[in-house]
Amino acid sequence: MLIKAQTIFAEDVLKLIEENRDTYKQVKRITSDYRLEKGTTESYNGRQILELLQNADDAKTDTVVIELDRENHTLSISNNGNPFTAEEGIASLMIAHTSSKKREFIGNKGLGFRSILNWVTEVKIKTKTDTVVFSQEIAKAEFNALSEEGQRKLIADNKEYLSEGEVPFAILAIPRLYTNKEPSAYQTTIELKYISDNEEVINGIEGQLSLLAPEILLFLNHIKTIEVKDSQGVLDKSLSRFTNDSGAKITINDATWNIKDSGDVLYKTVKGKEQYYRYKIAWKDDLSDVNSKFFTYFPTQERTHLPFLIHATLDLDPTRNHINNSKDNINLLSEIAKSIGDIAENSIRKETSDWSSYKFLTVDRANENEILKDFYKTIAGFKNTLKIFPCVDGSYCTYEDAVFYGDEFSNWVMRNKVESLFADLIIPEDIEADLNYGSEYSEEGWQEILASVTKLITSIPERAQLIKLLTSWSFRKIHSSKNKVPLLIDNAGNPISEHNQAFMMNRKDIEKYFIPKAVEISFMSDGLYTELIKVFEEEIKEKRIENEHRSRPLKRLISDIVNIGSNDITDVIRHIVTTSENKIKATEENDDGKLKIVTEMVKSLFSIYQVNPDRRNSINLDVPLLNKNLEVSYGKDLFLGEGYDTGKTTAIIFKDIFDDANYVLDNDYWELEDNGISYLDNFFLWLGVNRITKTKQITEQLHRDDENYIY
């Protein structure tokens, strides 16, 4: 069978040679083939080895061996795929545009093999039994065999194309056929005799061999192993591909890619001829491919600017480096873009939400090729419509629903394990893009969320950090809300209601005070106060007025967020009085509730007075008290009566003038602890009650040197 196959191959090659010689009796045909070969050779420069690898892949080989013999100046590429035939293989070289590829794809041209002519003086195609040789010398011999008239005409017609020592005759037009003395070790070997004294050629060969990266095996259909053997050992390498059973993952050496393969898709039928397209998208789990390019089996010079690789049977320009602006390419790119969106939403997304899907669709900058404009526009559109934004609760949402208040806040939420309370809140960004999100929580939403959050925070430092985060401009809806949020706690660790005024007081002082429930007042935890001072240290320095206690600038910093007062007891007193007064006004007339409110207020103020009984002057407030008729009256309108040490004189002086409505109730009612002479008198005087005389301060403008007078 081998002898028969050998005979058929040799006969077919000889027949092709004779057919071409017969065709070349027409000088115009010689010129046509020469110019085509010349133009194609120049266009494909830089892709020679890649084109030879694709030819080997078309032969359905699983292994390719590339050998660089520096001593003999040869570069050979061998494979054990389908035999190189005369009818298809040799004919496709001798006659341009007769590619042996059975199925036609967008972009097929079948001209790549000619690119090797930039390097060589001789091309040998070795089969198991025969060797077909093309060379410049053979081309010259065939040219010289033409008539002198034909030679002159060819030279005249192609003068502008000719290099020194060259003849206007295609090198791949007519070969020589030799029988191998010994059977070849490979089914097919392409052996190139390169120009040994041309540094540019040598650099080109070495450069292309050094650039044979694992990625080139991703999109080849059959080659699984590439061995490069350098006689000097400089460029030795081995690339091996393993594909899992489903074909969805490919491992080459130590790198693994996920693969989306469209398969051969019928695109259209033109004049009864079917045309197909195919594309593959390859990405690593960590999306680490950078400076990636579009591939047509091998890389072009068109960068995708995406973190994955794209192979497609695109229609390229003659250099095989750039995508042509054609309708076929536009349609194919549209299909690829749709597939990229599908991968982002259904293949990249992980159970634990992360930015992988978003990164997958992120273009670091657009390719300037106009044909890719709509391709990038489609991908950008997916970023706005697909559920690829990772949320703190592990889910994903769309751009429109995404909520983001900065990395620090998202980190806080995740660190404190309250993710379930924050719907559509995005995890911290680990990408460089400047993102603006489409949604935010409403005022009501914040109230509901933080009411739940405050019950779950066990760490005081974390609580303080949250309060600081909420003071930033991003949380302006909380600032503008009339309702404060319940993030303060008391010394028992219990959350303080947002309706309660909280004060920053020392625990020891607080324990001495009696605070009525009705006045809705609380005292913030000492530990929380200490932490807030720490986290706002720099801000307090900026806002602090000279000699001012740190609690006051702290109050100004956080009062938009929480219902907080300072550490000044005067503020506490004022709040107790004003809140009690409001409660009294809201209580029905003659209601016993009024008496209780006033009684508890007086006991509370007395507990404060007891801490410092040397207080001078009155508290300068209209304090509601009870007269002897058990009616509510303000302290400024009442007098101390005979029930008090200094009130006895008043009672004598105003006998028959004042009645019970003018005197404050005696201590028999209040039941306050009497700690000595005039102790209770001074307390009530501090509340604004009068002793003998009642004064009223009036300020008027007398128009004398623009001075105000008080009397």
C-alpha positions in Angstrom: 0.0 0.0 0.0 2.9 2.4 0.8 4.5 1.8 -2.6 1.1 2.4 -4.3 0.6 5.6 -2.3 4.1 6.7 -3.1 3.5 6.1 -6.8 0.3 8.0 -6.8 1.8 11.0 -4.9 4.8 11.2 -7.3 2.6 10.9 -10.4 0.2 13.6 -9.1 3.1 16.0 -8.3 4.6 15.5 -11.8 1.2 16.0 -13.3 0.8 19.3 -11.4 4.3 20.4 -12.6 3.4 19.8 -16.2 0.0 21.5 -15.9 1.7 24.6 -14.5 4.3 24.6 -17.2 1.6 24.4 -19.7 -0.3 27.3 -18.0 2.9 29.4 -18.0 3.0 29.5 -21.7 0.9 32.5 -21.0 3.3 35.2 -19.8 0.5 37.1 -18.1 -0.2 34.2 -15.8 3.5 34.0 -14.7 3.3 37.7 -13.9 0.0 37.3 -12.0 1.4 34.4 -9.8 4.7 36.2 -9.2 3.1 39.4 -8.1 0.6 37.6 -5.8 3.4 35.6 -4.2 5.5 38.7 -3.8 2.6 40.7 -2.2 1.5 37.9 0.1 5.1 37.1 1.2 5.5 40.7 2.4 2.0 40.9 4.0 2.4 37.9 6.2 5.9 38.6 7.4 6.2 38.0 11.2 3.7 35.1 11.3 5.6 32.4 9.5 5.9 29.9 12.2 2.3 30.5 13.3 1.1 29.8 9.8 3.1 26.6 9.5 1.6 25.5 12.9 -1.9 26.1 11.6 -1.2 24.0 8.5 -0.1 21.2 10.8 -3.3 21.6 12.9 -5.3 21.4 9.7 -3.6 18.0 9.1 -5.2 16.9 12.4 -1.9 16.1 14.1 -1.7 16.0 17.9 2.1 16.7 18.1 4.3 19.1 16.3 8.1 19.1 16.6 10.0 22.3 15.6 13.8 22.0 15.1 16.2 24.8 14.7 19.5 23.5 13.2 21.8 26.5 13.5 24.8 24.7 11.9 22.9 23.7 8.8 20.8 26.8 8.8 17.5 24.9 8.7 14.2 25.3 10.5 11.9 22.3 10.3 8.3 21.7 11.4 7.2 18.0 11.6 3.9 16.3 12.4 2.2 13.0 12.2 -1.2 14.1 11.0 -2.9 13.4 7.7 -0.5 12.8 4.8 0.4 15.8 2.6 -1.3 15.0 -0.7 -0.4 16.2 -4.1 -4.0 16.9 -5.1 -4.7 19.3 -2.2 -1.5 20.0 -0.3 1.0 20.6 -3.1 -1.6 22.0 -5.4 -2.6 24.7 -2.8 1.0 25.9 -2.8 1.5 25.9 -6.5 -1.8 27.5 -7.4 -2.9 30.4 -5.1 -6.4 30.5 -3.6 -6.8 26.7 -3.8 -6.7 26.0 0.0 -7.4 22.4 1.0 -9.7 23.3 3.8 -13.0 21.5 3.4 -15.2 23.8 5.4 -15.1 27.5 4.6 -15.0 30.0 7.4 -15.2 33.7 7.5 -11.6 34.9 7.1 -10.2 31.8 5.3 -7.6 32.8 2.7 -5.1 29.9 2.4 -2.2 32.2 1.6 -0.2 32.0 4.9 2.3 29.4 3.8 3.8 31.8 1.3 5.0 34.0 4.2 8.0 31.7 4.7 9.5 32.9 1.5 10.8 36.0 3.4 13.3 33.8 5.1 14.3 31.0 2.8 16.3 30.1 -0.2 14.8 26.6 -0.3 11.6 24.8 0.9 11.4 21.1 1.3 8.1 19.2 1.9 9.0 15.7 3.1 6.4 12.9 3.2 7.2 9.4 4.3 8.5 8.5 0.9 9.1 11.6 -1.2 10.4 15.1 -1.0 9.1 18.1 -2.9 11.6 21.0 -3.2 10.9 24.6 -4.0 13.7 27.1 -4.3 14.9 30.3 -5.8 17.4 28.3 -8.0 14.5 26.1 -9.3 12.5 29.3 -10.1 15.5 30.7 -12.0 15.9 27.5 -13.9 12.3 27.5 -15.0 12.5 31.2 -15.9 15.6 30.5 -18.0 13.8 27.7 -19.8 11.4 30.3 -21.2 11.9 31.9 -24.6 14.2 34.9 -24.6 11.3 37.0 -25.7 9.2 35.8 -22.8 12.0 36.5 -20.4 12.5 40.1 -21.7 8.8 40.8 -21.4 8.5 39.4 -17.9 11.5 41.5 -16.7 10.1 44.6 -18.4 6.6 44.1 -16.9 7.9 43.4 -13.4 10.9 45.7 -13.2 9.6 47.6 -10.2 9.1 44.4 -8.2 12.4 42.8 -8.7 15.2 42.6 -6.1 18.8 42.2 -7.1 19.5 38.7 -8.5 15.8 37.9 -8.6 13.8 36.7 -11.6 10.0 37.4 -12.1 8.9 33.8 -11.4 7.0 32.5 -8.4 9.1 30.2 -6.2 6.2 28.0 -5.3 5.0 27.7 -8.9 7.1 24.7 -10.0 9.0 22.3 -7.6 11.3 19.3 -8.1 10.4 15.8 -6.9 12.8 13.4 -5.2 12.4 10.0 -3.7 13.6 9.7 -0.1 16.6 7.3 0.4 15.1 6.4 3.8 11.6 6.7 5.1 10.9 9.8 7.1 10.3 9.6 10.8 7.3 11.9 10.4 4.2 11.9 8.2 5.1 15.4 7.0 8.1 17.7 7.6 8.4 21.2 6.2 12.1 22.0 6.1 13.2 25.6 5.4 16.7 26.5 4.4 17.0 30.1 5.8 19.4 32.8 4.7 22.3 32.3 7.1 23.9 35.7 6.6 20.8 37.8 7.1 20.6 39.0 10.7 17.0 40.2 10.3 15.9 36.7 9.2 17.7 35.0 12.1 16.3 37.5 14.6 12.8 36.9 13.1 13.1 33.1 13.6 14.4 33.4 17.1 11.8 36.0 18.0 8.9 34.0 16.8 10.1 30.8 18.5 10.6 32.7 21.8 7.0 34.0 21.6 5.5 30.6 21.3 3.5 30.9 24.5 1.0 28.4 26.1 -1.9 30.5 24.8 -1.3 29.4 21.1 -2.5 25.9 22.0 -5.8 27.1 23.3 -7.5 27.6 20.0 -5.9 24.9 17.8 -8.3 22.1 17.1 -5.9 19.2 17.1 -2.4 20.0 18.3 -1.8 19.0 21.9 1.9 19.2 22.1 4.6 21.5 20.7 8.2 20.6 21.1 10.9 23.2 20.2 14.4 21.8 19.8 17.3 24.3 19.4 20.7 22.8 18.4 22.2 25.2 20.8 19.5 24.6 23.5 18.8 28.3 23.8 15.1 28.1 22.7 14.2 24.6 23.8 10.6 24.4 25.2 7.7 22.0 25.5 4.1 23.0 25.5 1.4 20.4 26.4 -2.3 20.8 26.4 -4.8 18.8 28.4 -8.6 19.2 27.9 -11.1 17.9 30.3 -13.9 15.6 29.2 -16.4 18.3 28.7 -14.0 20.5 26.8 -14.8 23.4 29.2 -11.3 23.6 30.7 -7.9 23.5 29.0 -4.6 23.2 30.9 -1.4 24.0 29.2 1.7 23.3 31.2 0.9 25.0 34.6 -1.9 27.3 33.4 -5.6 26.5 33.1 -8.2 28.3 31.1 -12.0 28.0 31.0 -13.3 27.7 27.5 -16.5 28.8 25.8 -16.7 27.3 22.3 -19.4 28.2 19.9 -18.6 25.2 17.7 -19.0 25.5 13.9 -22.0 27.8 13.3 -23.6 28.1 9.9 -23.5 31.8 9.1 -24.9 32.0 5.6 -25.1 30.3 2.2 -23.9 32.2 -0.8 -24.4 30.8 -4.3 -25.0 27.4 -2.8 -21.8 27.5 -0.7 -22.1 27.3 3.0 -20.0 29.7 5.1 -19.4 29.1 8.9 -18.0 31.0 11.8 -16.5 29.8 15.1 -15.3 31.5 18.2 -13.8 30.6 21.5 -13.4 32.6 24.7 -10.8 31.6 27.2 -10.4 33.0 30.7 -8.4 32.1 33.8 -10.2 31.9 37.1 -8.2 34.9 38.4 -8.7 36.8 35.1 -5.0 37.5 35.0 -4.6 37.7 31.2 -3.5 41.2 30.4 -2.6 42.9 27.2 -4.7 40.1 25.5 -5.3 40.1 21.8 -7.9 38.8 19.4 -6.8 35.4 18.0 -7.5 33.8 14.6 -5.9 30.6 15.9 -2.9 32.8 16.6 -2.6 36.3 18.0 -3.3 39.3 15.9 -2.1 42.8 16.8 -5.7 43.8 17.7 -5.8 44.1 21.5 -9.0 43.3 23.2 -8.2 45.3 26.4 -10.2 42.7 28.3 -8.9 40.2 30.9 -9.4 37.1 28.7 -8.6 35.8 25.2 -10.9 35.8 22.2 -10.5 33.5 19.2 -12.7 33.9 16.1 -12.6 33.1 12.4 -12.5 36.8 11.6 -11.8 38.3 8.3 -8.3 39.9 8.6 -6.3 42.2 6.4 -3.4 40.6 4.3 -1.0 41.0 7.2 -3.3 38.7 9.3 -2.8 41.3 12.1 -5.9 43.6 11.9 -9.6 43.0 11.7 -11.2 44.2 8.4 -14.2 46.5 8.6 -16.8 44.2 7.0 -20.4 43.2 7.7 -19.4 39.6 8.3 -17.0 40.7 11.1 -19.6 43.1 12.6 -22.1 40.3 12.9 -19.5 37.8 14.3 -18.3 40.4 16.9 -21.9 41.0 17.9 -22.3 37.3 18.6 -19.1 37.2 20.6 -20.2 40.2 22.7 -23.5 38.5 23.6 -21.6 35.4 24.6 -19.3 37.5 26.8 -22.3 38.9 28.6 -23.7 35.4 29.1 -20.4 34.2 30.6 -20.2 37.1 32.9 -23.7 36.5 34.4 -23.8 32.7 34.4 -20.2 31.3 34.4 -18.0 33.9 36.2 -20.3 34.7 39.1 -19.3 32.8 42.3 -21.4 31.6 45.3 -19.4 34.1 47.4 -20.0 37.4 45.7 -16.9 39.1 44.2 -16.0 41.5 41.4 -15.0 38.8 38.9 -18.1 39.3 36.7 -17.7 43.0 36.6 -13.9 42.7 35.9 -14.8 40.3 33.1 -16.7 43.1 31.4 -14.2 45.8 32.2 -12.3 47.3 29.2 -9.2 49.0 30.4 -9.3 51.2 27.2 -11.0 50.9 23.9 -9.3 49.6 20.8 -9.1 52.3 18.2 -10.4 50.1 15.4 -13.7 51.5 14.4 -15.2 48.1 13.7 -14.9 47.3 17.5 -16.9 50.4 18.6 -20.3 48.6 18.8 -18.6 45.5 20.3 -17.4 47.6 23.3 -20.7 49.4 23.5 -22.5 46.1 23.9 -20.2 45.0 26.7 -20.5 48.4 28.5 -24.3 47.9 28.3 -24.1 44.6 30.0 -22.4 46.3 33.0 -25.6 48.4 33.4 -28.2 45.7 33.0 -26.8 42.4 34.3 -26.8 41.3 37.9 -23.0 41.4 38.3 -22.6 43.9 41.2 -21.5 41.9 44.3 -23.4 42.5 47.5 -22.3 42.1 51.1 -24.9 39.4 51.7 -23.5 37.2 49.0 -26.0 38.0 46.3 -25.6 40.1 43.1 -27.7 43.1 41.9 -27.8 45.4 38.9 -26.1 48.8 38.5 -29.5 50.5 39.0 -30.2 48.8 42.4 -26.6 48.9 43.7 -26.0 50.8 46.9 -22.5 52.0 47.9 -21.2 54.2 50.7 -17.5 53.6 50.3 -15.2 50.7 51.0 -14.8 51.5 54.7 -18.5 51.3 55.3 -18.9 48.0 53.4 -16.0 46.6 55.3 -17.6 47.6 58.6 -20.8 45.8 57.6 -19.0 42.6 56.7 -16.7 42.8 59.7 -19.6 43.0 62.1 -21.6 40.3 60.3 -24.7 42.4 59.7 -24.8 41.9 55.9 -28.4 40.6 55.9 -29.6 44.0 57.0 -28.1 45.8 54.0 -29.9 44.8 50.8 -28.0 45.5 47.6 -25.1 47.1 49.5 -21.9 46.5 47.4 -18.8 44.8 48.8 -15.6 46.9 48.8 -14.2 47.7 45.4 -11.0 45.9 44.4 -10.9 47.5 41.0 -9.4 50.7 39.8 -12.5 52.0 38.0 -14.3 55.0 39.5 -17.8 53.7 40.0 -21.0 55.7 40.8 -24.0 53.7 41.9 -27.6 54.1 41.1 -29.4 53.7 44.4 -29.3 54.6 48.1 -31.4 53.9 51.2 -34.2 56.3 52.2 -34.5 58.1 55.5 -37.0 55.5 56.6 -34.8 52.7 55.4 -31.9 54.0 57.4 -34.0 54.2 60.6 -35.2 50.6 60.2 -31.7 49.3 59.4 -29.9 51.0 62.2 -32.6 50.2 64.7 -31.7 46.5 64.0 -27.9 47.1 63.8 -27.7 48.7 67.2 -29.0 45.5 68.9 -26.3 43.4 67.2 -23.1 45.4 67.8 -21.3 44.0 70.7 -18.0 45.9 70.2 -17.8 49.5 71.6 -14.9 50.4 69.2 -17.0 49.1 66.3 -20.0 51.2 67.4 -17.8 54.3 67.6 -16.4 53.6 64.2 -19.9 53.3 62.7 -21.0 56.6 64.2 -17.9 58.2 62.7 -18.6 56.7 59.3 -22.2 58.0 59.3 -20.9 61.6 59.8 -19.5 61.6 56.3 -21.3 63.4 53.5 -22.3 60.1 51.9 -24.9 59.7 54.6 -26.5 63.0 54.1 -30.0 61.5 54.3 -29.4 60.6 57.9 -28.1 64.1 58.6 -31.2 65.8 57.1 -33.6 63.5 58.9 -35.6 64.9 61.9 -35.2 61.5 63.6 -31.9 60.6 65.0 -30.6 57.0 65.0 -30.4 54.8 68.1 -26.6 54.0 68.1 -25.8 55.2 71.6 -25.6 52.9 74.6 -25.7 53.4 78.3 -23.3 52.0 80.9 -25.3 48.8 81.0 -24.7 48.2 77.3 -28.3 48.8 76.5 -29.1 50.9 73.3 -30.5 54.3 74.1 -33.7 55.2 72.3 -33.3 57.8 69.6 -36.1 59.7 71.3 -34.0 60.1 74.5 -31.6 62.9 74.9 -28.3 61.3 75.8 -25.6 63.1 77.8 -21.9 62.5 78.1 -21.5 62.3 81.9 -19.1 60.4 84.1 -20.5 57.1 85.4 -19.9 58.1 89.1 -21.8 61.3 88.8 -24.7 59.6 86.9 -25.1 57.1 89.7 -25.8 60.0 92.1 -28.7 61.4 90.1 -32.3 60.4 90.0 -33.6 60.8 86.4 -37.4 60.5 85.9 -38.5 58.3 83.0 -40.9 60.9 81.8 -38.1 63.3 80.8 -36.6 60.7 78.3 -33.0 61.4 79.2 -30.1 58.9 79.2 -26.4 58.9 79.8 -24.0 57.5 77.3 -21.6 54.7 78.2 -18.2 55.9 79.5 -16.5 53.4 77.2 -18.3 54.7 74.1 -17.5 58.2 75.0 -13.8 57.2 75.3 -13.9 55.5 71.9 -15.6 58.4 70.2 -12.9 60.8 71.5 -10.3 58.4 70.0 -11.9 58.1 66.5 -12.7 61.8 66.3 -9.4 62.9 67.7 -8.3 64.9 64.6 -11.7 66.4 64.0 -12.0 67.5 67.6 -8.6 69.3 67.4 -9.9 71.2 64.4 -13.2 72.2 65.9 -12.3 72.7 69.5 -12.4 76.3 70.9 -9.7 77.2 73.3 -10.1 75.6 76.7 -13.3 74.0 75.6 -14.1 70.6 77.0 -13.7 67.9 74.3 -17.3 66.8 74.8 -18.6 70.0 73.2 -16.8 69.7 69.8 -17.7 66.0 69.9 -21.3 66.9 70.3 -21.2 69.2 67.3 -19.6 66.5 65.2 -22.1 63.7 65.9 -25.4 65.6 66.7 -26.6 65.2 63.2 -26.6 61.5 63.7 -27.5 60.8 67.3 -29.5 62.6 70.0 -26.6 63.7 72.1 -25.9 66.4 74.6 -22.6 67.6 76.2 -21.2 66.6 79.6 -22.4 69.9 81.2 -24.8 69.3 84.1 -26.4 72.6 83.2 -27.6 71.1 79.9 -29.0 68.1 81.8 -30.9 70.4 84.2 -32.3 72.4 81.3 -33.4 69.3 79.5 -35.1 67.9 82.7 -37.0 71.2 83.3 -38.1 71.8 79.7 -39.1 68.2 79.1 -41.1 68.2 82.3 -42.8 71.4 81.4 -43.8 70.1 78.1 -45.2 66.9 79.7 -47.2 69.1 82.1 -48.7 71.1 79.3 -49.7 68.0 77.5 -51.5 66.6 80.6 -55.2 67.3 81.2 -56.1 70.0 83.8 -56.4 68.8 87.4 -54.9 65.5 86.4 -52.9 63.7 89.1 -50.3 63.1 86.4 -49.2 66.7 86.6 -48.4 66.3 90.3 -46.4 63.2 89.6 -44.4 64.9 86.9 -43.6 67.9 89.0 -42.7 65.8 92.0 -40.3 63.5 90.1 -38.7 66.6 88.4 -38.1 68.2 91.8 -36.6 65.0 93.2 -34.4 64.7 90.1 -33.2 68.3 90.4 -32.6 67.8 94.2 -30.4 64.8 93.4 -28.3 67.0 91.2 -28.2 69.8 93.8 -27.0 67.3 96.4 -23.9 66.6 94.4 -23.0 70.3 94.7 -25.1 72.2 97.3 -22.9 75.3 97.1 -24.5 76.3 93.9 -25.2 80.1 93.6 -27.9 82.0 91.9 -30.9 80.4 90.3 -30.8 78.1 87.4 -32.3 80.9 85.3 -35.2 78.7 84.1 -38.9 78.9 84.5 -39.2 75.8 86.7 -42.7 74.5 87.2 -43.4 73.7 90.9 -46.5 73.2 93.1 -48.1 75.8 95.4 -49.9 75.0 98.6 -53.1 74.6 96.6 -51.5 71.7 94.7 -51.6 73.8 91.6 -48.7 74.1 89.1 -46.9 77.5 89.4 -43.6 78.6 88.2 -40.9 79.0 90.9 -40.4 82.7 89.9 -44.0 83.4 91.1 -43.7 81.6 94.4 -42.3 82.4 97.8 -40.8 80.3 100.6 -43.4 80.0 103.4 -43.4 79.2 107.0 -42.4 75.6 106.3 -38.9 76.8 105.5 -36.3 78.3 107.8 -36.0 81.6 105.9 -39.7 81.6 104.8 -41.0 82.2 108.3 -40.2 85.9 108.0 -41.9 86.1 104.6 -45.0 84.5 106.0 -45.2 87.1 108.8 -44.6 90.1 106.5 -47.2 89.0 104.0 -49.8 87.7 106.3 -53.2 88.5 105.0 -51.6 89.6 101.7 -50.4 86.3 100.3 -52.5 83.1 100.3 -51.6 79.5 99.7 -51.4 80.1 95.9 -48.3 82.3 96.5 -46.3 79.8 98.5 -44.3 76.7 97.4 -45.4 73.5 98.9 -43.7 72.5 102.2 -41.3 69.6 102.4 -43.9 67.5 104.1 -45.1 67.0 100.5 -41.7 66.8 98.8 -40.1 64.6 101.4 -36.6 65.8 100.5 -33.7 65.0 102.7 -32.9 68.0 104.9 -29.2 68.3 105.5 -29.1 71.3 107.8 -30.2 74.9 108.3 -31.5 76.6 105.1 -30.4 73.5 103.1 -33.8 73.1 101.5 -34.4 76.9 101.4 -31.2 77.3 99.2 -32.4 74.4 97.0 -35.7 76.1 96.2 -34.1 79.5 95.9 -31.8 77.9 93.3 -35.0 76.8 91.4 -36.0 80.4 91.3 -38.4 80.6 94.3 -38.4 84.0 96.0 -37.6 84.7 99.6 -39.1 88.2 100.5 -38.9 90.2 97.3 -39.6 89.2 93.8 -37.4 90.8 91.1 -37.8 91.0 87.3 -35.0 91.8 85.0 -35.8 94.2 82.1 -33.4 95.4 79.5 -34.1 98.5 77.6 -32.4 100.8 75.1 -32.3 104.3 76.6 -30.5 105.9 73.6 -27.7 107.3 75.7 -24.4 106.7 74.0 -25.9 103.5 72.6 -25.7 101.7 76.0 -28.1 99.1 77.3 -29.3 99.5 80.9 -30.5 96.8 83.1 -32.8 97.5 86.2 
